Amino acid sequence: MRERDIPESWSKATVNQSDDLTQLSRKQQLNERNMSSAPGTNSSAKSNAKSTAKSVKQQKINTSGKTVSQTEVEGKPSATGKISGKLPRWTKSWLLWTVLLAFVPGTIAFISMAMLFKLPAAPNCPAIFWPLASASVRMHCAQLAASKQTVKDLLQAIELVKGLPENHPLRGEVDRLLEEWSKDVLKLASESFQAGKLDEAIATAKRIPNDMPAYKLVEEQIQKWQSLWAKGESIYQETEDAMRNARWQQAFMTASKLLRLDNKYWETTKYQQLNDLITKSREDGDKLAKAEDLAKTGVVEKIIEAIKLAQSVTADSYMYQKATDAIPVFGRQMLDIAEKKLDKRDADEAISIAQQIPVNASLQTETEDFIAIAEAKRNAWIGTISGLESAIAQAQQIKPERAVYQQAQELIAGWQVEIGDVARLDRARTLASQGSITDLSAAITEAQLVAANNPRSREARQEIGRWVAQIQTIQDRPFLDRAEQLAYSQDGTSLQSAIAEASQIRRGRALYPEARKRINEWTATIQRAQDQPYLDRARELASSGDLPAAIQTANQITGNRALAGEAQSAINDWQGQVDSRNNWNKAREVALRGTPDALSEAIRLANKVPDRSALRNDVNPAIDQWSQQLFDIARSQSESDIERAIQTARLIPRGTAAYTEARQQIRTWRESLTPAPQPTEQTQTQESTTTTTTGQ
């Protein structure tokens, strides 16, 4: 039997019609097919039929079943039209009849066997009129459709046979196949679910008729799919939240939960998708962190680099929104830096910084307004009338709807007033260029016309101050020149006259600092000449060893006189030597008592002698000797009172010859004072047990 294809769609209505006509004779259907045409599957039968017809044709059978020879024998006219009274000669040949008797029955037997063993033609399922189809035909076509293992074909197979009566002989087999095919449909739906097609899987499962045995598994399976899918979406959402908050470790751990879902789509496709997103987002997060660190430096070049890093974060990254939000912040930093540069009148640098702010910083309008104002101010700061006029023209181009329009109008008003003041300052500078006191005074008068609240008032004040200083210099220079001439001889009288002449230059005048400098120099020269004899005498006394007299003599140089600092330095040195001698003498005197306290006090007094003092050559051996005496006393005390010996040994100072040995001895004495630990009851028991065991 050969399988035939089932059409794309069978009429379900015709399949569900009454099956009463299915009792028609199978023989009638076969006869109808033979009358029309043999089916395509009977090619072998046709071949056999042709072979048989070719063999029988030689017999010339007519419609009555008689041969030509018999007709002639019966007396019918021959080919010549005459009737012969006796048989032809060849009819009497026994060989001929032997051949005929062997051939004819053999042919008939061959045809009969061919017809007997000919397979019945397979039903043509697409051409069957289902209301008249028998149960076996339905079963055959249903099995043929189900063998394709597609949802559509399985459902068609179910529809073909599920309508058979309950008492039908094939009902048991049909029920088994229906359950099998329903489970196959559910299996195909599960494959769709595993492929990530939840809606398709649910729709496929719901196509199983509700009267099928496997339908009870449909709702349960759908709920299981929906629950698992919801869990996968929850894990995905939780991972996304972790990525948005830059918690990368948590994101990886959460995403790994997808590997434990019983779904290949979530375990493979979605997990890999999440893993790639986490990796990319983490890389972008590192970029953004680096960008923020660069922006914190406040350096324009670093901020521009930070913006480029933020711009490199693509839209498919979970850091994209943060990067997008960071770019305007970085742009605002650049604009703030540009404004600070403009406040310092560095218009070129301010404009250059503003022009580098990217468009996606959402500051395009503010940047354009800032550049317009900066360019206008740059022209105004040239300080010329043409520059101010150019600045006014640029500011007038700013439209009323712009945020800086009011600022531009205020600047225009100020620059218009400033144009008049620039003209006044130009006239004043022209006058001052003549250099005479009269011209300078006239220039000052002209510049004073600039109002204090005018933009050029500061410049006017500066010019006025400069011109006043020129006038004062012209007026006071003769006094200073005469004073220089008087001080040329450098004697006391001349210097006093020079000081008196220079003192005529009053405080606040332009040459006052220079005059005071010269007066101080001349005064120091006079004081040095007066005080040098006292200092020289004091040094002579110190060299002779009379330090108290030297100190008394040098103390005559007091106050803020020129040699006061030098004299005080010498006095301090001499007084130190006196104190060192006193301390050394007192130390030797105290050490004679020989007690531990006296020796310790002697060492303390001796150590007050400075290291640079010549007395140190005597002090150091004495300190070592007194330290050794202390150690000897301590060892003697240890024979009766170890605690007292330790206290005495501790009086020995660091750096002396006996210090190291004394420290070691102190440790020994302390160890002798520390009692040995008493054995505990448990230790005694263990020792007793050990002794008993050893004795046994």
PLY file of the C-alpha trace (Angstrom):
ply
format ascii 1.0
element vertex 696
property float x
property float y
property float z
element edge 695
property int vertex1
property int vertex2
end_header
0.00 0.00 0.00
1.45 3.39 -0.95
0.97 6.51 1.25
-0.67 9.56 -0.24
-0.36 13.17 0.84
-3.11 14.82 2.82
-4.23 18.28 1.62
-3.44 21.39 3.61
-6.93 21.64 5.04
-9.75 19.15 5.30
-13.28 20.20 5.88
-14.04 19.55 9.52
-17.72 19.90 8.79
-17.75 17.02 6.40
-15.70 14.94 8.82
-18.25 15.47 11.56
-21.30 14.57 9.43
-23.21 11.40 9.94
-21.37 8.19 9.20
-24.47 6.24 8.25
-23.48 6.01 4.60
-20.20 4.30 5.45
-21.91 0.91 5.02
-21.72 1.12 1.22
-20.03 -1.78 -0.43
-16.30 -1.66 -0.79
-16.79 -3.64 -3.96
-18.99 -0.91 -5.45
-16.29 1.71 -4.81
-13.67 -0.45 -6.44
-15.88 -1.08 -9.49
-16.47 2.64 -9.88
-12.74 3.28 -9.84
-12.13 0.52 -12.45
-14.79 2.00 -14.73
-13.29 5.48 -14.59
-9.58 4.77 -14.52
-7.12 2.67 -12.62
-5.34 4.53 -9.74
-1.78 5.64 -10.09
-0.64 2.88 -7.79
-1.75 0.09 -10.29
1.10 0.52 -12.74
2.27 -3.08 -12.19
-1.22 -4.42 -12.80
-1.45 -2.47 -16.03
1.79 -4.00 -17.19
0.50 -7.51 -16.46
-2.77 -6.77 -18.23
-1.01 -5.59 -21.36
1.15 -8.70 -21.43
-1.87 -10.94 -21.13
-3.81 -9.06 -23.83
-0.92 -9.45 -26.22
-0.94 -13.21 -25.74
-4.68 -13.62 -26.14
-4.85 -11.43 -29.23
-3.44 -14.22 -31.29
-6.59 -16.26 -30.71
-8.91 -13.71 -32.45
-11.76 -14.14 -30.00
-14.96 -12.54 -31.24
-17.97 -11.34 -29.28
-19.62 -14.76 -29.27
-16.48 -16.50 -28.09
-15.88 -18.46 -31.27
-12.67 -18.60 -33.30
-12.32 -18.11 -37.05
-11.71 -21.79 -37.61
-14.98 -22.73 -35.92
-16.84 -20.25 -38.10
-15.50 -21.86 -41.22
-16.38 -25.34 -39.93
-19.99 -24.27 -39.33
-20.29 -23.49 -42.97
-20.08 -19.72 -42.93
-18.51 -18.03 -45.92
-14.78 -17.98 -46.04
-12.59 -15.17 -47.16
-13.23 -16.14 -50.79
-16.95 -16.14 -50.26
-17.37 -19.86 -50.79
-18.62 -22.51 -48.35
-16.39 -25.51 -48.01
-17.74 -28.86 -46.94
-14.68 -30.13 -45.15
-12.19 -28.76 -42.51
-8.93 -27.18 -43.45
-5.99 -29.40 -43.35
-4.22 -27.58 -40.56
-7.12 -28.26 -38.20
-6.18 -31.88 -38.23
-2.70 -31.17 -36.93
-2.30 -32.73 -33.49
0.72 -30.52 -32.82
-1.37 -27.37 -33.17
-4.03 -28.61 -30.81
-1.40 -29.64 -28.33
0.09 -26.15 -28.32
-3.37 -24.54 -28.04
-4.41 -26.77 -25.18
-1.19 -25.90 -23.30
-1.15 -22.15 -24.00
-4.74 -21.14 -23.37
-5.15 -22.66 -19.87
-1.71 -21.37 -18.89
-2.60 -17.85 -19.93
-5.89 -18.01 -18.07
-4.10 -19.29 -14.95
-1.49 -16.54 -15.17
-4.13 -13.83 -15.46
-6.05 -15.31 -12.56
-3.00 -15.45 -10.32
-2.02 -11.87 -11.23
-5.48 -10.65 -10.32
-5.45 -12.74 -7.16
-2.12 -11.37 -5.88
-2.66 -7.78 -7.01
-2.55 -5.41 -3.97
-5.58 -3.24 -3.48
-4.97 0.40 -4.31
-4.31 2.75 -1.33
-7.12 5.23 -0.72
-6.43 8.73 -2.03
-7.02 10.66 1.23
-7.21 14.17 -0.28
-9.92 13.04 -2.73
-12.09 11.10 -0.26
-15.60 12.28 0.46
-15.47 11.87 4.21
-19.18 11.50 4.97
-19.09 8.26 2.93
-15.64 7.07 4.16
-15.39 3.90 6.18
-13.78 3.71 9.63
-10.78 1.85 8.25
-10.20 4.57 5.65
-10.47 7.25 8.34
-8.06 5.33 10.54
-5.60 4.91 7.69
-5.67 8.59 6.70
-5.50 9.71 10.33
-2.42 7.61 10.95
-0.89 8.91 7.76
-1.50 12.52 8.86
-0.26 11.89 12.41
2.98 10.42 11.10
3.98 13.91 9.89
4.20 15.04 13.55
3.04 18.59 12.99
0.44 20.31 15.13
-1.89 20.84 12.20
-1.67 17.23 10.98
-2.03 15.76 14.46
-5.15 17.83 15.09
-6.58 16.74 11.71
-5.86 13.12 12.61
-7.74 13.58 15.88
-10.72 15.16 14.12
-10.87 12.26 11.61
-11.38 9.46 14.11
-12.68 10.96 17.34
-16.26 10.86 16.06
-16.42 7.04 15.74
-19.19 5.47 17.85
-18.29 4.11 21.27
-19.34 0.60 20.25
-17.25 0.57 17.10
-14.82 -2.37 16.89
-11.90 0.04 16.35
-12.81 2.26 19.30
-10.17 0.81 21.61
-7.39 1.43 19.12
-8.81 4.87 18.35
-8.78 5.90 22.03
-5.19 4.80 22.35
-4.18 6.78 19.28
-6.16 9.83 20.38
-4.32 9.93 23.69
-1.01 9.42 21.93
-1.68 12.14 19.37
-2.92 14.58 22.04
0.29 14.06 23.98
2.24 14.58 20.75
0.51 17.94 20.31
1.31 18.85 23.91
4.89 17.76 23.32
5.15 20.05 20.27
3.69 22.88 22.37
6.33 22.17 25.01
9.01 22.39 22.33
7.69 25.83 21.38
7.84 26.82 25.05
11.43 25.60 25.32
12.23 27.68 22.23
10.93 30.80 24.01
7.53 30.98 22.27
5.21 31.06 25.26
2.14 32.43 23.48
2.54 29.97 20.64
2.94 27.08 23.11
-0.22 28.07 25.01
-2.19 28.52 21.79
-1.04 25.11 20.55
-1.92 23.37 23.81
-5.38 24.95 23.84
-6.09 23.55 20.38
-6.29 20.06 21.87
-10.04 19.24 22.03
-11.36 19.37 25.58
-12.89 15.92 25.25
-9.51 14.31 24.70
-7.98 12.17 27.47
-4.84 14.35 27.58
-6.78 17.60 27.92
-6.60 17.36 31.69
-2.83 17.97 31.36
-3.27 21.14 29.28
-4.31 23.60 31.99
-1.77 22.18 34.41
0.98 22.48 31.81
-0.05 26.01 30.83
0.00 27.14 34.45
3.42 25.59 34.88
4.70 27.38 31.77
3.26 30.72 32.84
4.68 30.37 36.34
8.12 29.48 35.04
7.99 32.30 32.49
6.95 34.82 35.16
9.84 33.64 37.33
12.24 34.13 34.44
10.92 37.64 33.79
11.21 38.45 37.50
14.85 37.31 37.54
15.50 39.33 34.38
13.92 42.45 35.92
15.85 42.02 39.16
19.08 41.72 37.18
18.24 44.85 35.22
17.63 46.78 38.46
21.01 45.64 39.79
22.69 46.78 36.57
21.01 50.19 36.70
22.39 50.65 40.22
25.87 49.41 39.19
25.71 46.38 41.50
27.58 44.10 39.12
28.28 41.19 41.47
24.62 41.03 42.45
23.63 41.21 38.78
25.82 38.23 37.89
24.51 36.20 40.82
20.90 37.01 40.00
21.34 36.21 36.31
22.79 32.81 37.20
19.37 31.84 38.61
18.19 31.50 35.00
20.41 28.45 34.67
18.20 26.65 37.18
14.98 27.24 35.24
13.56 24.29 33.34
13.56 26.16 30.04
16.24 26.11 27.37
15.34 29.59 26.10
15.92 31.20 29.52
18.91 28.97 30.28
20.72 29.76 27.04
19.47 32.72 25.00
18.24 34.99 27.79
21.08 34.09 30.17
23.70 34.80 27.52
21.88 38.01 26.64
21.93 39.10 30.29
25.54 38.05 30.72
26.59 40.11 27.71
24.58 43.09 28.96
26.14 42.89 32.42
29.64 42.69 30.98
29.03 45.62 28.65
27.25 47.69 31.29
30.03 47.06 33.81
32.60 48.22 31.27
30.46 51.30 30.63
30.12 51.82 34.38
33.91 51.85 34.68
34.05 54.37 31.86
31.53 56.58 33.61
33.38 56.35 36.94
36.61 57.34 35.20
34.78 60.20 33.48
33.50 61.49 36.83
37.01 61.36 38.31
38.36 63.29 35.34
35.61 65.91 35.65
36.40 66.43 39.36
39.85 67.76 38.45
38.28 70.94 37.10
40.68 70.95 34.15
39.01 71.71 30.83
40.99 69.07 28.91
40.09 66.43 31.49
36.41 67.39 31.38
36.41 67.13 27.58
37.93 63.65 27.91
35.22 62.79 30.44
32.53 63.88 27.99
34.04 61.69 25.26
34.00 58.71 27.61
30.35 59.34 28.50
29.48 59.69 24.81
31.06 56.29 24.08
28.36 54.56 26.17
25.87 53.18 23.64
22.09 53.10 23.93
21.95 49.34 24.53
23.83 49.73 27.82
22.09 50.08 31.17
24.58 52.87 31.95
23.35 54.86 28.95
20.87 56.95 30.93
23.45 57.78 33.60
25.97 58.67 30.92
23.37 60.82 29.15
22.58 62.60 32.42
26.28 63.11 33.17
27.07 64.90 29.90
25.03 68.05 30.76
26.70 68.11 34.19
30.14 68.01 32.58
29.03 70.66 30.10
27.83 72.88 32.96
31.26 72.53 34.59
32.89 73.75 31.40
30.48 76.69 31.17
31.22 77.63 34.80
34.95 77.57 34.07
34.37 79.72 30.99
32.43 82.25 33.10
35.29 82.44 35.62
37.70 83.08 32.77
35.43 85.84 31.49
35.27 87.40 34.97
39.06 87.61 34.81
38.73 89.37 31.43
40.20 86.38 29.57
37.55 86.48 26.86
39.50 84.47 24.27
39.97 81.50 26.62
36.37 81.74 27.84
35.00 81.62 24.28
37.32 78.73 23.36
36.08 76.67 26.33
32.42 77.40 25.57
32.84 76.38 21.94
34.06 72.92 23.03
30.87 72.12 24.98
29.15 69.29 23.03
25.70 69.73 21.53
24.24 66.78 23.47
25.03 68.59 26.74
21.67 70.35 26.28
23.35 73.72 26.81
23.35 74.93 23.23
21.20 78.00 23.89
23.12 79.01 27.02
26.42 78.46 25.24
25.41 80.62 22.29
24.25 83.41 24.62
27.46 83.20 26.63
29.62 83.41 23.50
27.63 86.40 22.21
28.10 88.30 25.50
31.78 87.29 25.74
32.54 88.51 22.21
30.82 91.82 22.93
32.77 92.26 26.19
36.02 91.40 24.43
35.51 94.29 22.03
34.48 96.62 24.85
37.62 95.78 26.83
39.81 97.09 24.03
39.14 100.45 25.64
38.60 102.42 22.44
35.48 104.10 21.20
35.41 101.88 18.11
35.69 98.80 20.33
32.77 99.95 22.47
30.67 100.73 19.41
31.39 97.25 18.03
30.44 95.72 21.40
27.15 97.65 21.41
26.37 96.45 17.88
26.99 92.83 18.85
24.88 93.07 22.00
22.02 94.64 20.05
21.78 91.46 17.94
20.60 89.47 20.97
16.84 88.99 20.60
14.32 89.76 23.38
13.35 86.11 23.83
16.88 85.17 24.83
17.69 84.67 28.54
20.60 87.15 28.42
18.62 89.91 26.72
18.28 92.00 29.90
21.98 91.61 30.64
22.80 92.72 27.10
20.63 95.82 27.48
22.36 96.77 30.73
25.76 96.34 29.10
24.69 98.46 26.14
23.60 101.28 28.48
26.89 101.14 30.36
28.96 101.06 27.18
27.10 104.06 25.78
27.99 106.06 28.91
31.50 104.66 28.77
32.02 106.04 25.28
31.81 109.60 26.70
34.19 108.74 29.53
36.67 107.22 27.10
36.70 110.53 25.26
37.40 112.37 28.55
40.19 109.99 29.47
41.71 110.36 26.04
41.76 114.18 26.46
43.21 113.80 29.96
45.98 111.51 28.75
46.79 114.00 25.99
47.17 116.75 28.56
49.23 114.59 30.92
51.61 113.66 28.16
53.06 117.22 28.31
54.62 116.33 31.69
54.37 119.67 33.47
52.66 120.19 36.81
50.07 122.46 35.16
49.28 119.92 32.44
49.14 117.07 34.92
46.78 119.04 37.15
44.54 119.77 34.16
44.55 116.09 33.23
43.54 115.19 36.78
40.68 117.69 36.68
39.43 116.20 33.39
39.62 112.63 34.66
37.75 113.54 37.85
34.67 114.23 35.71
34.23 110.46 35.29
31.52 109.47 37.78
32.28 106.91 40.48
29.55 104.56 39.24
30.80 104.68 35.69
32.45 101.60 34.16
35.56 103.68 33.50
35.76 105.15 37.00
38.33 102.61 38.13
40.54 103.35 35.17
40.12 107.07 35.80
41.14 106.66 39.46
44.24 104.75 38.43
45.25 107.45 35.96
44.61 110.18 38.51
46.78 108.40 41.07
49.57 108.03 38.54
49.45 111.70 37.58
49.34 112.82 41.24
52.45 110.71 41.88
54.17 112.41 38.95
53.35 115.85 40.38
54.62 114.86 43.86
57.77 113.44 42.40
58.43 116.65 40.52
57.82 118.64 43.73
59.84 116.45 46.18
62.74 115.30 44.05
64.80 118.49 44.89
64.65 117.71 48.66
65.96 114.18 48.15
68.65 115.32 45.76
69.93 117.92 48.26
69.92 115.33 51.04
72.06 113.00 48.92
74.56 115.81 48.39
74.74 116.61 52.12
75.34 112.96 53.10
78.18 112.53 50.66
80.93 113.16 53.26
79.40 110.49 55.65
80.32 112.36 58.88
77.83 112.76 61.69
76.97 116.40 61.07
76.48 115.93 57.33
74.37 112.88 57.86
72.17 114.71 60.37
71.69 117.54 57.85
70.83 115.05 55.12
68.27 113.39 57.38
66.67 116.74 58.17
66.45 117.64 54.47
64.89 114.28 53.46
62.44 114.43 56.36
60.64 117.30 54.59
59.03 114.69 52.31
55.82 113.87 54.16
54.14 110.51 54.60
51.86 109.60 51.69
53.91 111.42 49.11
55.24 109.52 46.08
58.91 109.74 47.18
58.26 109.04 50.86
59.29 105.33 50.74
62.54 106.21 49.01
63.20 109.06 51.44
62.59 106.83 54.48
64.94 104.19 53.11
67.73 106.75 52.76
67.01 108.24 56.21
67.24 104.76 57.82
70.58 104.11 56.12
72.01 107.42 57.28
70.66 106.92 60.83
72.21 103.43 61.05
75.57 104.84 59.96
75.42 107.41 62.76
74.40 104.81 65.40
77.05 102.34 64.30
79.72 105.01 64.71
78.40 105.79 68.21
78.00 102.19 69.52
80.93 100.35 67.97
83.37 101.35 70.79
81.10 99.76 73.44
80.92 96.47 71.52
84.64 96.37 70.91
85.36 96.97 74.64
82.94 94.18 75.64
84.69 91.71 73.37
88.06 92.62 74.88
86.73 91.91 78.37
85.28 88.56 77.25
88.59 87.54 75.72
90.32 88.24 79.00
87.84 85.98 80.79
85.81 88.73 82.52
82.50 87.65 81.12
80.30 89.56 83.63
82.06 92.86 82.77
81.74 92.12 79.04
78.02 91.55 79.43
77.58 94.77 81.42
79.45 96.79 78.79
77.48 95.37 75.83
74.18 96.04 77.59
74.76 99.78 77.02
73.69 99.20 73.38
69.88 99.09 73.77
66.66 99.65 71.88
66.49 99.42 68.12
69.91 100.84 67.41
71.91 99.50 64.48
74.27 97.30 66.58
71.61 96.16 69.08
71.13 92.78 67.43
74.85 92.04 67.20
75.40 93.10 70.83
72.53 90.95 72.09
73.88 87.88 70.28
77.26 88.35 72.00
75.59 88.84 75.37
73.63 85.58 74.99
76.80 83.66 74.21
78.68 85.10 77.15
75.79 84.52 79.54
75.65 80.87 78.40
79.28 80.42 79.28
78.72 81.93 82.71
75.73 79.64 83.34
77.72 76.58 82.19
80.49 77.35 84.66
78.01 77.86 87.46
76.23 74.57 86.70
79.52 72.66 86.46
80.78 74.06 89.74
77.48 73.36 91.48
77.39 69.79 90.04
80.83 68.98 91.44
79.84 70.43 94.77
76.63 68.37 94.98
78.39 65.15 93.88
80.65 65.33 96.93
77.75 64.24 99.13
77.95 60.77 97.57
74.26 59.85 98.02
72.17 58.48 95.14
70.03 61.63 95.04
73.06 63.91 95.14
74.81 62.01 92.36
71.62 62.13 90.22
71.31 65.91 90.79
74.98 66.40 89.90
74.49 64.53 86.63
71.44 66.70 85.83
73.31 69.96 86.48
76.33 68.81 84.48
74.18 67.97 81.48
73.11 71.65 81.29
76.56 72.49 79.99
76.15 72.92 76.18
77.87 70.38 73.95
79.77 73.15 72.17
81.25 74.38 75.46
84.90 73.67 76.23
83.84 72.50 79.69
82.29 69.44 78.11
85.69 67.73 78.11
85.54 67.66 81.92
81.79 67.09 82.23
81.51 63.84 80.27
84.08 61.81 82.31
82.55 63.13 85.52
79.07 62.01 84.49
80.39 58.48 83.70
82.13 58.35 87.08
78.99 59.45 88.98
76.90 56.89 87.05
79.29 54.11 88.04
79.05 55.25 91.67
75.26 54.99 91.45
75.55 51.45 90.07
77.92 50.42 92.83
75.54 51.80 95.46
72.66 49.92 93.84
74.53 46.61 93.94
75.34 47.16 97.60
71.69 47.90 98.32
70.60 44.74 96.50
72.05 42.59 99.25
69.38 43.80 101.64
66.72 45.63 99.62
66.35 44.74 95.95
63.48 47.20 95.37
65.62 50.08 96.64
68.53 48.87 94.52
66.31 48.93 91.42
65.21 52.51 92.17
68.84 53.59 92.57
69.94 51.89 89.33
67.16 53.59 87.41
68.79 56.99 88.24
71.64 56.17 85.85
70.97 58.25 82.66
71.01 56.89 79.12
74.30 57.27 77.27
76.55 56.75 80.25
79.09 53.93 80.57
77.12 52.11 83.30
73.68 52.43 81.69
73.61 49.12 79.75
74.95 47.02 82.60
72.54 48.68 85.01
69.57 47.83 82.83
70.56 44.18 82.61
71.01 44.05 86.37
67.56 45.60 86.90
65.98 42.82 84.80
67.84 40.20 86.84
66.66 41.71 90.11
63.05 41.85 88.88
63.14 38.20 87.87
64.41 37.27 91.33
61.49 39.14 92.87
58.90 37.32 90.67
57.80 34.09 92.46
57.70 30.81 90.49
54.16 29.77 89.47
52.59 27.25 91.91
51.38 23.99 90.31
47.60 23.74 90.08
45.56 20.90 91.53
45.03 19.43 88.06
48.77 19.51 87.38
49.45 17.77 90.69
46.90 15.07 89.84
48.51 14.52 86.43
51.94 14.28 88.04
50.60 11.74 90.54
49.07 9.69 87.74
52.32 9.77 85.82
54.26 8.64 88.88
51.84 5.77 89.52
52.04 4.63 85.92
55.81 4.72 85.98
55.88 2.70 89.20
53.72 -0.01 87.70
0 1
1 2
2 3
3 4
4 5
5 6
6 7
7 8
8 9
9 10
10 11
11 12
12 13
13 14
14 15
15 16
16 17
17 18
18 19
19 20
20 21
21 22
22 23
23 24
24 25
25 26
26 27
27 28
28 29
29 30
30 31
31 32
32 33
33 34
34 35
35 36
36 37
37 38
38 39
39 40
40 41
41 42
42 43
43 44
44 45
45 46
46 47
47 48
48 49
49 50
50 51
51 52
52 53
53 54
54 55
55 56
56 57
57 58
58 59
59 60
60 61
61 62
62 63
63 64
64 65
65 66
66 67
67 68
68 69
69 70
70 71
71 72
72 73
73 74
74 75
75 76
76 77
77 78
78 79
79 80
80 81
81 82
82 83
83 84
84 85
85 86
86 87
87 88
88 89
89 90
90 91
91 92
92 93
93 94
94 95
95 96
96 97
97 98
98 99
99 100
100 101
101 102
102 103
103 104
104 105
105 106
106 107
107 108
108 109
109 110
110 111
111 112
112 113
113 114
114 115
115 116
116 117
117 118
118 119
119 120
120 121
121 122
122 123
123 124
124 125
125 126
126 127
127 128
128 129
129 130
130 131
131 132
132 133
133 134
134 135
135 136
136 137
137 138
138 139
139 140
140 141
141 142
142 143
143 144
144 145
145 146
146 147
147 148
148 149
149 150
150 151
151 152
152 153
153 154
154 155
155 156
156 157
157 158
158 159
159 160
160 161
161 162
162 163
163 164
164 165
165 166
166 167
167 168
168 169
169 170
170 171
171 172
172 173
173 174
174 175
175 176
176 177
177 178
178 179
179 180
180 181
181 182
182 183
183 184
184 185
185 186
186 187
187 188
188 189
189 190
190 191
191 192
192 193
193 194
194 195
195 196
196 197
197 198
198 199
199 200
200 201
201 202
202 203
203 204
204 205
205 206
206 207
207 208
208 209
209 210
210 211
211 212
212 213
213 214
214 215
215 216
216 217
217 218
218 219
219 220
220 221
221 222
222 223
223 224
224 225
225 226
226 227
227 228
228 229
229 230
230 231
231 232
232 233
233 234
234 235
235 236
236 237
237 238
238 239
239 240
240 241
241 242
242 243
243 244
244 245
245 246
246 247
247 248
248 249
249 250
250 251
251 252
252 253
253 254
254 255
255 256
256 257
257 258
258 259
259 260
260 261
261 262
262 263
263 264
264 265
265 266
266 267
267 268
268 269
269 270
270 271
271 272
272 273
273 274
274 275
275 276
276 277
277 278
278 279
279 280
280 281
281 282
282 283
283 284
284 285
285 286
286 287
287 288
288 289
289 290
290 291
291 292
292 293
293 294
294 295
295 296
296 297
297 298
298 299
299 300
300 301
301 302
302 303
303 304
304 305
305 306
306 307
307 308
308 309
309 310
310 311
311 312
312 313
313 314
314 315
315 316
316 317
317 318
318 319
319 320
320 321
321 322
322 323
323 324
324 325
325 326
326 327
327 328
328 329
329 330
330 331
331 332
332 333
333 334
334 335
335 336
336 337
337 338
338 339
339 340
340 341
341 342
342 343
343 344
344 345
345 346
346 347
347 348
348 349
349 350
350 351
351 352
352 353
353 354
354 355
355 356
356 357
357 358
358 359
359 360
360 361
361 362
362 363
363 364
364 365
365 366
366 367
367 368
368 369
369 370
370 371
371 372
372 373
373 374
374 375
375 376
376 377
377 378
378 379
379 380
380 381
381 382
382 383
383 384
384 385
385 386
386 387
387 388
388 389
389 390
390 391
391 392
392 393
393 394
394 395
395 396
396 397
397 398
398 399
399 400
400 401
401 402
402 403
403 404
404 405
405 406
406 407
407 408
408 409
409 410
410 411
411 412
412 413
413 414
414 415
415 416
416 417
417 418
418 419
419 420
420 421
421 422
422 423
423 424
424 425
425 426
426 427
427 428
428 429
429 430
430 431
431 432
432 433
433 434
434 435
435 436
436 437
437 438
438 439
439 440
440 441
441 442
442 443
443 444
444 445
445 446
446 447
447 448
448 449
449 450
450 451
451 452
452 453
453 454
454 455
455 456
456 457
457 458
458 459
459 460
460 461
461 462
462 463
463 464
464 465
465 466
466 467
467 468
468 469
469 470
470 471
471 472
472 473
473 474
474 475
475 476
476 477
477 478
478 479
479 480
480 481
481 482
482 483
483 484
484 485
485 486
486 487
487 488
488 489
489 490
490 491
491 492
492 493
493 494
494 495
495 496
496 497
497 498
498 499
499 500
500 501
501 502
502 503
503 504
504 505
505 506
506 507
507 508
508 509
509 510
510 511
511 512
512 513
513 514
514 515
515 516
516 517
517 518
518 519
519 520
520 521
521 522
522 523
523 524
524 525
525 526
526 527
527 528
528 529
529 530
530 531
531 532
532 533
533 534
534 535
535 536
536 537
537 538
538 539
539 540
540 541
541 542
542 543
543 544
544 545
545 546
546 547
547 548
548 549
549 550
550 551
551 552
552 553
553 554
554 555
555 556
556 557
557 558
558 559
559 560
560 561
561 562
562 563
563 564
564 565
565 566
566 567
567 568
568 569
569 570
570 571
571 572
572 573
573 574
574 575
575 576
576 577
577 578
578 579
579 580
580 581
581 582
582 583
583 584
584 585
585 586
586 587
587 588
588 589
589 590
590 591
591 592
592 593
593 594
594 595
595 596
596 597
597 598
598 599
599 600
600 601
601 602
602 603
603 604
604 605
605 606
606 607
607 608
608 609
609 610
610 611
611 612
612 613
613 614
614 615
615 616
616 617
617 618
618 619
619 620
620 621
621 622
622 623
623 624
624 625
625 626
626 627
627 628
628 629
629 630
630 631
631 632
632 633
633 634
634 635
635 636
636 637
637 638
638 639
639 640
640 641
641 642
642 643
643 644
644 645
645 646
646 647
647 648
648 649
649 650
650 651
651 652
652 653
653 654
654 655
655 656
656 657
657 658
658 659
659 660
660 661
661 662
662 663
663 664
664 665
665 666
666 667
667 668
668 669
669 670
670 671
671 672
672 673
673 674
674 675
675 676
676 677
677 678
678 679
679 680
680 681
681 682
682 683
683 684
684 685
685 686
686 687
687 688
688 689
689 690
690 691
691 692
692 693
693 694
694 695
